[in-house]
Amino acid sequence: MKNRRISSYFFLLFSSLILSVGSLSAQDLNLDEGKNLFKVNCASCHAKDMKSKLTGPALAGLEERWADYPQEDLYAWIRNSQALISTGHPRANELWNEWKPTVMTNFQNLTDDQIANILGYINGVADGSYGPPRPAGTDAGALGVKAEESDNTLLFTVLFLILGLLALVLTRIISNLNYLAQAKEGNAPATRQTLVDTLTSNGVIGFLIFAAVVLGGYTTVNNAIGLNRMQGYQPEQPIKFSHATHAGLQKIDCQYCHDGARRSKHSVIPAANTCMNCHKAVKVGSTYGTAELTKIYASTGFDPNTDKYIPNYEEMSQEDIAKVYKKWIVNSFVQNDDNKTKYSALKISDAAVREADKQWDGIVSSLTNDVKSKVQGPIEWIRIHNLPDHVYFNHAQHVTVGKVECQNCHGKVEEMEVVGQYSPLSMGWCINCHRQTEVKFADNDYYNSYEKYHKEIKEGTREKVTVEDIGGLECQKCHY
């Protein structure tokens, strides 16, 4: 016992020394800025006492848990957790396995100094050096700076089973005591109440129904909170369309294809005729040759052999359509200089036929499915971004009025071979953006009605106007 007291004493002393060093290093930090940044960026998912788990883990002791890795790793995690996870980082994947499918919001705009201030504020709240003084007698164990709490699911399950068994035993004891009391009074029933009678009684059934409702409600709400949080979702599309080639290399503006973004609620998926504006002329792709572009031709009925659309294409049989596009694939294959070098004159025709059969199978696989039996008709692209039905989002309001760049929400699409969901699209992410984003008042007639803000900016009493200032956090703006 004496040795245990001595060990506890040295542990408290060592903890105090660590906290003292942390307090000294915190003098160079701006903890007030850290507090404001925490409220704006972190408070929607992390408990403000730093010790409790919320949507995200408890933050007390965060830097200690990352002490085995360079500071840059922790900063990279804060800015883009999914990117660090994809590299196979051990600590990042450990956290992801514990908290998935909940995805941490990206904070790409935070500087190193801002992150340091946030971490300083977290440490200050955890050790009591920032904010109101802690009550006397608070020991180091209450500071929450030790290792992150372990998963207590097994413990709670065992306790639940023990309590359930104890309740069953007490129920049987009470039943037997009641029987003995009734027997003593001479009015006992003919038979004792069995275990089955106890388990099927109205009280037990009522309790089980109540427990099922509570558990079902909790599960439903918990799953609803994570609805459509599919950051990183990157499905394979029916056609291998490279945004890196079109938006990056060729510098095609996003709104050329997604023209709805500037004028309507939806950005719209471009119809195949938009693709044909270019691919009537560009018939062979730089990466896949004819394999992917022929899918567009097959969906629209364009014959690349004649540069004309096929009459009555909707009524054509699959066999006749196959002849048209296989002819095109064979001719392109034979005319390709690389193929001429690779194959002898005798073998190139056979190789071209095999390639045509292979590409045609790919066309049929991409353009047909269980509910679409013909290759003719629209290309059924797989939707990536999908907000819940109770959420209203207008692309035109953000793109045309707010002058928001596409990359703010969708990431650097011009560098993506396969597009995936870049942002979490969660409510907290939207709210944080509205709190931080400065409204572009200059040369924007839409905001002329905000005379008060224009006057304050002109007089120098206001530096900026955020979306929050013009009602961007009002519930009915997004939920109506």
C-alpha positions in Angstrom: 0.0 0.0 0.0 2.9 2.3 0.9 4.6 1.7 -2.4 1.4 2.4 -4.3 1.0 5.8 -2.6 4.6 6.6 -3.5 4.0 5.6 -7.1 0.9 7.7 -7.3 2.8 10.6 -5.8 5.5 10.4 -8.4 2.9 10.0 -11.2 1.1 13.2 -10.1 4.5 15.0 -9.8 5.5 13.9 -13.3 2.2 14.9 -14.7 2.5 18.3 -13.1 5.9 18.8 -14.6 4.6 17.8 -18.1 1.7 20.2 -17.7 4.1 23.0 -16.5 6.3 22.5 -19.6 3.2 22.6 -21.8 2.1 25.8 -20.1 5.5 27.4 -20.8 5.4 26.5 -24.5 1.8 27.8 -24.7 3.0 31.4 -23.9 3.9 31.9 -27.6 0.5 30.7 -28.7 -2.7 32.7 -29.3 -5.1 30.6 -27.3 -8.0 33.1 -27.8 -7.6 32.6 -31.6 -7.4 28.9 -30.9 -10.7 29.0 -29.0 -12.4 30.8 -31.8 -11.0 28.4 -34.4 -12.1 25.5 -32.3 -15.7 26.8 -32.0 -15.9 27.4 -35.8 -14.2 24.2 -37.0 -14.2 21.6 -34.3 -17.0 22.1 -31.8 -19.7 20.6 -33.9 -18.1 17.1 -33.6 -15.8 17.3 -30.5 -16.8 17.8 -26.9 -15.8 21.2 -25.5 -14.6 19.7 -22.2 -12.0 17.8 -24.3 -12.5 14.7 -22.2 -15.8 13.3 -23.5 -16.4 11.4 -26.8 -19.0 13.0 -29.1 -19.3 12.6 -32.9 -15.5 12.5 -32.8 -13.0 11.3 -30.1 -12.0 13.2 -27.0 -9.2 15.6 -27.8 -7.4 15.8 -24.5 -3.9 14.3 -24.9 -4.2 14.5 -28.7 -0.5 15.4 -29.3 0.7 12.8 -26.9 -1.1 10.1 -28.9 0.6 11.3 -32.0 4.0 11.6 -30.3 5.5 8.6 -32.2 5.0 10.4 -35.5 6.3 13.7 -37.0 4.2 16.8 -36.2 3.6 17.1 -40.0 1.6 13.9 -39.9 -0.8 15.3 -37.2 -1.2 18.5 -39.2 -1.8 16.5 -42.4 -4.5 14.5 -40.5 -6.3 17.6 -39.4 -6.2 19.1 -42.9 -7.3 16.0 -44.8 -7.7 12.8 -42.8 -8.8 10.6 -45.7 -5.8 11.5 -47.7 -3.5 10.4 -44.8 -5.5 7.2 -44.4 -5.1 6.3 -48.0 -1.3 6.4 -47.6 -1.5 3.5 -45.0 -0.5 5.7 -42.1 -0.8 3.5 -38.9 -2.2 6.0 -36.5 -4.6 7.4 -39.1 -5.9 4.0 -40.0 -6.2 3.1 -36.3 -8.5 6.1 -35.8 -10.4 5.4 -39.0 -11.1 1.8 -37.9 -12.4 2.9 -34.6 -14.7 5.8 -35.8 -15.7 4.8 -39.4 -17.9 5.5 -41.3 -17.9 8.9 -39.6 -15.5 11.0 -41.8 -13.6 13.9 -40.3 -14.2 17.3 -42.1 -11.3 18.6 -44.2 -9.7 21.9 -43.0 -7.4 22.7 -45.9 -7.3 26.4 -45.2 -5.9 26.2 -41.7 -2.2 27.4 -41.4 0.4 25.7 -39.2 0.1 28.6 -36.7 -3.7 28.3 -36.6 -3.5 24.5 -36.0 -0.9 25.1 -33.2 -3.2 27.6 -31.6 -6.1 25.2 -31.7 -3.9 22.5 -30.1 -2.8 24.9 -27.5 -6.4 25.8 -26.6 -7.2 22.1 -26.4 -4.3 21.5 -24.0 -5.2 24.6 -22.0 -8.8 23.5 -21.5 -7.6 19.9 -20.6 -5.1 21.0 -18.0 -7.1 23.9 -16.6 -4.6 26.6 -17.6 -7.1 28.2 -19.9 -10.5 29.3 -18.6 -12.0 29.3 -15.1 -9.8 27.7 -12.4 -10.6 24.0 -11.6 -12.1 23.1 -8.2 -9.5 22.3 -5.5 -8.6 18.7 -5.3 -8.8 17.9 -9.0 -6.1 15.3 -9.7 -4.2 14.6 -12.8 -6.4 11.7 -13.7 -9.3 14.1 -14.1 -7.5 16.2 -16.6 -8.1 13.7 -19.4 -4.6 14.0 -20.8 -3.9 10.3 -20.7 -4.5 7.7 -23.4 -7.7 7.9 -25.3 -10.5 5.9 -23.6 -10.7 2.3 -24.7 -13.9 0.8 -26.2 -16.1 -0.3 -23.3 -18.6 -2.1 -25.4 -17.6 -5.6 -24.0 -17.7 -4.3 -20.5 -21.2 -2.8 -20.8 -22.4 -6.0 -22.5 -21.1 -8.2 -19.7 -22.7 -5.8 -17.1 -26.0 -5.9 -19.0 -26.0 -9.7 -19.0 -25.1 -9.8 -15.3 -27.9 -7.3 -14.4 -30.3 -9.2 -16.5 -29.4 -12.5 -14.8 -29.7 -10.8 -11.4 -33.1 -9.4 -12.3 -34.3 -12.9 -13.3 -33.0 -14.4 -10.1 -34.7 -11.7 -8.0 -37.9 -12.2 -9.9 -37.9 -15.9 -9.2 -37.1 -15.3 -5.5 -40.0 -12.8 -5.2 -42.3 -15.3 -7.0 -41.4 -18.0 -4.6 -41.8 -15.8 -1.6 -45.2 -14.7 -2.8 -46.2 -18.4 -3.3 -45.0 -19.3 0.3 -46.9 -16.3 1.7 -50.1 -17.3 -0.1 -49.6 -21.0 0.9 -49.3 -19.9 4.6 -52.6 -17.9 4.3 -54.3 -20.9 2.6 -55.0 -19.3 -0.8 -52.0 -20.4 -2.8 -52.7 -21.3 -6.5 -52.6 -25.0 -7.5 -49.2 -24.6 -9.3 -46.2 -22.4 -8.8 -45.4 -19.8 -11.5 -42.7 -21.3 -13.8 -39.8 -19.6 -15.4 -41.7 -19.5 -18.7 -44.7 -17.9 -17.0 -42.3 -15.2 -15.6 -40.6 -14.5 -18.9 -44.0 -14.3 -20.8 -45.6 -12.0 -18.2 -47.0 -8.6 -19.2 -44.3 -6.8 -17.3 -41.4 -8.6 -19.0 -42.9 -8.3 -22.4 -43.7 -4.6 -21.9 -40.1 -4.0 -20.8 -38.7 -5.8 -23.8 -40.9 -3.8 -26.2 -39.8 -0.6 -24.5 -36.1 -1.6 -24.8 -36.6 -2.5 -28.4 -38.2 0.9 -29.2 -35.3 2.7 -27.4 -32.6 0.7 -29.1 -34.3 1.0 -32.5 -34.8 4.8 -32.1 -31.1 5.2 -31.1 -29.9 3.1 -34.1 -32.2 5.0 -36.5 -31.1 8.5 -35.3 -27.4 7.4 -35.2 -27.6 6.1 -38.8 -29.6 9.1 -40.0 -26.8 11.4 -38.7 -24.3 9.7 -41.0 -26.7 9.5 -44.0 -24.9 10.2 -47.3 -21.6 11.0 -45.6 -19.7 9.2 -48.3 -16.5 11.2 -48.5 -14.1 9.4 -50.7 -16.8 7.5 -52.6 -15.3 6.9 -56.1 -17.4 4.5 -58.2 -16.3 3.1 -61.6 -18.4 4.8 -64.3 -19.7 3.1 -67.5 -17.3 5.2 -69.5 -13.7 5.9 -68.4 -14.0 9.7 -68.6 -10.9 11.5 -67.4 -11.4 14.9 -65.8 -7.6 15.2 -65.6 -7.5 15.1 -69.4 -10.5 17.2 -70.2 -10.5 19.8 -67.4 -6.8 19.6 -66.7 -4.9 19.0 -69.9 -7.4 20.5 -72.3 -8.5 23.3 -69.9 -12.3 22.7 -70.6 -14.3 24.9 -68.2 -16.5 22.9 -65.7 -19.6 24.9 -66.8 -19.2 23.9 -70.5 -20.3 20.4 -69.6 -22.1 21.1 -66.3 -23.9 24.2 -67.6 -26.8 23.9 -65.1 -24.5 25.0 -62.3 -24.7 28.7 -63.3 -28.4 28.8 -63.9 -30.3 26.2 -61.9 -30.4 24.1 -58.7 -28.6 21.2 -60.3 -25.3 21.2 -62.1 -26.7 18.6 -64.4 -25.0 15.6 -66.0 -24.0 16.5 -69.6 -26.0 14.7 -72.3 -24.0 12.7 -74.9 -24.6 15.5 -77.5 -22.3 17.7 -75.4 -19.6 15.0 -75.8 -20.3 14.8 -79.5 -19.5 18.5 -80.0 -15.8 17.5 -79.8 -15.8 13.8 -80.5 -17.3 14.1 -84.0 -13.7 15.2 -84.8 -11.7 13.6 -82.0 -12.5 9.9 -82.6 -9.5 8.1 -81.0 -8.7 8.7 -77.3 -5.2 9.4 -76.1 -5.4 6.7 -73.5 -7.9 4.1 -74.5 -8.1 4.5 -78.3 -11.5 3.6 -79.6 -12.6 1.6 -76.6 -14.3 4.3 -74.6 -15.3 6.8 -77.3 -17.1 4.1 -79.3 -19.4 3.7 -76.3 -20.6 7.3 -76.8 -21.1 6.6 -80.5 -23.1 3.5 -79.7 -25.3 5.3 -77.3 -26.2 8.2 -79.7 -26.2 6.3 -83.0 -23.3 8.2 -84.6 -21.5 6.2 -87.3 -17.8 7.2 -87.2 -17.3 5.3 -90.5 -19.5 7.8 -92.3 -19.5 10.8 -89.8 -23.3 10.7 -89.9 -26.0 9.6 -87.4 -27.7 6.3 -88.3 -31.4 6.7 -89.4 -34.0 4.8 -87.3 -31.2 3.8 -84.9 -33.7 3.0 -82.1 -35.2 0.2 -84.2 -31.9 -1.5 -85.2 -31.0 -4.9 -83.7 -28.0 -5.5 -81.6 -26.4 -7.6 -84.4 -26.7 -4.8 -86.9 -25.3 -2.2 -84.5 -22.4 -4.5 -83.6 -21.4 -4.7 -87.3 -21.2 -0.9 -87.6 -19.0 -0.4 -84.6 -16.9 -3.5 -85.0 -16.1 -2.3 -88.5 -15.0 1.0 -87.1 -12.8 -0.6 -84.4 -11.2 -3.0 -86.9 -10.4 -0.2 -89.4 -8.9 2.0 -86.6 -6.9 -0.9 -85.2 -5.4 -1.8 -88.7 -4.6 1.9 -89.4 -2.8 2.4 -86.1 1.0 2.6 -86.7 1.8 0.9 -83.4 -0.3 -2.1 -84.3 1.3 -2.3 -87.8 4.7 -2.5 -86.0 3.5 -5.0 -83.5 1.8 -7.5 -85.9 2.8 -8.9 -89.2 0.6 -8.2 -92.2 -0.9 -11.7 -92.0 -1.8 -11.5 -88.3 -3.0 -7.9 -87.9 -6.5 -8.7 -89.3 -7.0 -11.5 -86.8 -5.8 -9.3 -84.0 -8.1 -6.5 -85.1 -11.1 -8.9 -85.1 -10.3 -10.1 -81.6 -9.9 -6.5 -80.4 -13.3 -5.5 -82.0 -15.0 -8.4 -80.2 -13.4 -7.4 -76.9 -14.4 -3.8 -77.2 -17.9 -4.6 -78.3 -18.4 -6.8 -75.2 -17.2 -3.7 -73.1 -19.8 -1.5 -75.0 -22.6 -3.9 -74.2 -21.6 -4.3 -70.6 -21.3 -0.5 -70.1 -24.5 0.6 -71.9 -26.9 -2.2 -70.8 -28.2 -3.4 -67.4 -31.1 -5.2 -65.8 -33.6 -2.5 -66.8 -31.9 -1.3 -70.1 -31.5 -4.1 -72.6 -30.3 -2.1 -75.6 -27.1 -0.1 -76.1 -29.1 2.7 -77.7 -30.1 5.5 -75.3 -28.6 7.7 -72.6 -25.5 6.7 -70.8 -26.4 5.8 -67.2 -23.7 7.6 -65.2 -23.4 6.6 -61.5 -24.3 9.5 -59.2 -21.6 10.5 -56.7 -22.9 13.5 -54.8 -26.4 13.0 -53.3 -27.8 15.1 -50.5 -30.8 13.9 -48.4 -34.2 14.9 -49.7 -34.8 17.2 -46.8 -31.8 19.4 -47.8 -32.1 22.2 -50.3 -29.0 23.2 -52.2 -28.9 25.5 -55.2 -25.8 25.5 -57.5 -26.7 28.8 -59.1 -26.9 30.6 -55.7 -23.3 29.5 -55.0 -21.7 29.6 -58.4 -23.4 32.7 -60.0 -24.3 34.8 -57.0 -21.7 33.6 -54.5 -18.9 33.3 -57.0 -17.8 30.0 -55.3 -15.2 28.0 -57.3 -16.2 24.4 -58.1 -13.0 23.2 -56.4 -14.1 24.5 -53.0 -16.6 21.7 -52.7 -15.5 19.1 -55.3 -11.7 19.4 -54.8 -9.2 19.6 -57.7 -11.3 17.8 -60.2 -8.9 18.8 -63.0 -6.4 16.4 -61.4 -8.7 13.5 -61.0 -8.7 10.5 -63.4 -11.7 9.1 -61.6 -13.9 11.6 -59.8 -14.8 10.9 -56.1 -16.7 12.8 -53.4 -14.1 15.2 -52.0 -16.1 16.9 -49.2 -18.2 15.2 -46.5 -21.3 17.3 -47.4 -22.4 17.1 -43.7 -24.4 19.8 -42.0 -21.5 20.8 -39.9 -19.3 21.2 -42.9 -21.8 23.5 -44.6 -22.3 25.6 -41.5 -18.6 26.0 -41.0 -18.2 27.2 -44.6 -21.0 29.8 -44.1 -19.4 31.0 -40.9 -16.0 31.5 -42.6 -16.8 32.4 -46.2 -16.6 36.1 -47.0 -19.4 37.4 -49.2 -18.1 39.0 -52.4 -19.9 42.4 -52.3 -17.7 44.2 -54.8 -19.3 44.6 -58.2 -22.0 42.2 -57.3 -25.5 43.7 -57.9 -27.2 40.9 -56.0 -26.0 42.3 -52.7 -26.9 46.0 -53.4 -29.9 45.7 -51.0 -27.5 45.3 -48.0 -27.1 49.0 -47.6 -26.1 48.8 -43.9 -23.1 46.5 -44.6 -22.0 48.5 -47.6 -22.0 51.7 -45.4 -20.1 50.0 -42.5 -17.5 48.7 -44.9 -17.1 52.1 -46.5 -16.8 53.8 -43.1 -14.2 51.2 -41.9 -16.3 49.9 -39.0 -16.7 46.5 -40.7 -13.9 44.5 -42.4 -16.0 41.8 -44.1 -19.4 40.2 -44.4 -19.7 36.5 -44.1 -22.6 34.3 -45.3 -23.6 33.9 -41.6 -24.2 37.7 -41.5 -26.7 37.6 -44.3 -28.7 34.7 -42.8 -26.6 31.8 -43.9 -27.3 29.9 -40.7 -31.1 30.2 -40.7 -32.6 26.8 -40.7 -35.2 27.6 -43.4 -32.5 28.5 -45.9 -31.7 24.8 -46.3 -34.7 23.0 -44.7 -38.1 24.3 -45.7 
